[in-house]
Amino acid sequence: MATVEDDLKSFTQFVNQRIKNEEEMRLSELFELWMRAHSSESSYADNVAAINASIDDFRNGERGTPAGEHSRNLREQFGFDKE
């Protein structure tokens, strides 16, 4: 099992190699490429299954909860709405 330190070293090596190849990319693009190259097959399969389930839910009319409602619930839960 990789640790955060191992992942950071791996990502740093990945970025340094891209820089040596004179590839110009945003950090988010580099991270996305690194994640794709270093994610396990089971993790990838889990992500694909979750995305497909979300698409199915959307097609069946499930639209989730508006973000504002979640924010309001969290503010109430943690007492941020009290004056």
C-alpha positions as CSV (number, residue, x, y, z in Angstrom):
1,M,0.0,0.0,0.0
2,A,1.5,3.3,-1.0
3,T,1.8,6.1,1.5
4,V,1.3,9.8,0.9
5,E,5.1,10.2,0.9
6,D,5.5,7.5,-1.7
7,D,2.8,9.1,-3.8
8,L,4.4,12.5,-3.5
9,K,7.8,11.2,-4.6
10,S,6.2,9.4,-7.5
11,F,4.3,12.5,-8.6
12,T,7.4,14.6,-8.3
13,Q,9.3,12.2,-10.5
14,F,6.5,12.2,-13.0
15,V,6.4,16.0,-13.2
16,N,10.2,16.3,-13.4
17,Q,10.2,13.9,-16.4
18,R,7.5,15.9,-18.1
19,I,9.5,19.1,-17.5
20,K,12.6,17.4,-19.0
21,N,10.5,16.6,-22.1
22,E,9.6,20.3,-22.3
23,E,5.9,19.5,-22.0
24,E,3.9,22.5,-20.9
25,M,0.9,21.6,-18.9
26,R,-1.1,23.0,-16.0
27,L,-0.6,21.3,-12.6
28,S,-4.2,19.9,-12.7
29,E,-3.5,18.3,-16.1
30,L,-0.3,16.8,-14.8
31,F,-2.1,15.4,-11.7
32,E,-4.8,13.9,-13.8
33,L,-2.3,12.2,-16.1
34,W,-0.4,10.9,-13.1
35,M,-3.6,9.7,-11.4
36,R,-4.6,7.8,-14.5
37,A,-1.2,6.2,-14.8
38,H,-1.0,5.2,-11.1
39,S,-4.6,4.2,-10.2
40,S,-5.2,0.6,-9.6
41,E,-7.5,-1.3,-11.9
42,S,-9.9,-2.0,-9.1
43,S,-10.0,1.7,-8.2
44,Y,-10.6,2.6,-11.8
45,A,-13.4,0.0,-12.0
46,D,-15.0,1.4,-8.8
47,N,-14.9,4.9,-10.3
48,V,-16.4,3.8,-13.6
49,A,-19.1,2.0,-11.7
50,A,-19.9,5.0,-9.6
51,I,-20.1,7.3,-12.6
52,N,-22.4,4.9,-14.4
53,A,-24.6,4.6,-11.4
54,S,-24.8,8.4,-11.2
55,I,-25.7,8.6,-14.9
56,D,-28.4,6.0,-14.4
57,D,-29.8,7.9,-11.4
58,F,-29.9,11.1,-13.5
59,R,-31.7,9.4,-16.3
60,N,-34.2,8.1,-13.8
61,G,-35.0,11.6,-12.6
62,E,-32.7,11.7,-9.5
63,R,-31.3,15.2,-9.3
64,G,-29.8,15.0,-5.9
65,T,-30.0,17.8,-3.3
66,P,-29.2,21.4,-4.2
67,A,-25.8,22.5,-2.9
68,G,-27.5,25.4,-1.0
69,E,-29.6,22.9,1.0
70,H,-26.5,21.0,2.0
71,S,-24.7,24.2,3.0
72,R,-27.7,25.3,5.1
73,N,-27.9,21.9,6.8
74,L,-24.1,22.0,7.6
75,R,-24.4,25.6,9.0
76,E,-27.2,24.5,11.2
77,Q,-25.5,21.3,12.3
78,F,-22.3,23.2,13.3
79,G,-24.0,26.2,14.7
80,F,-22.9,28.8,12.2
81,D,-26.4,30.2,11.6
82,K,-26.7,31.4,15.2
83,E,-26.2,35.1,15.7
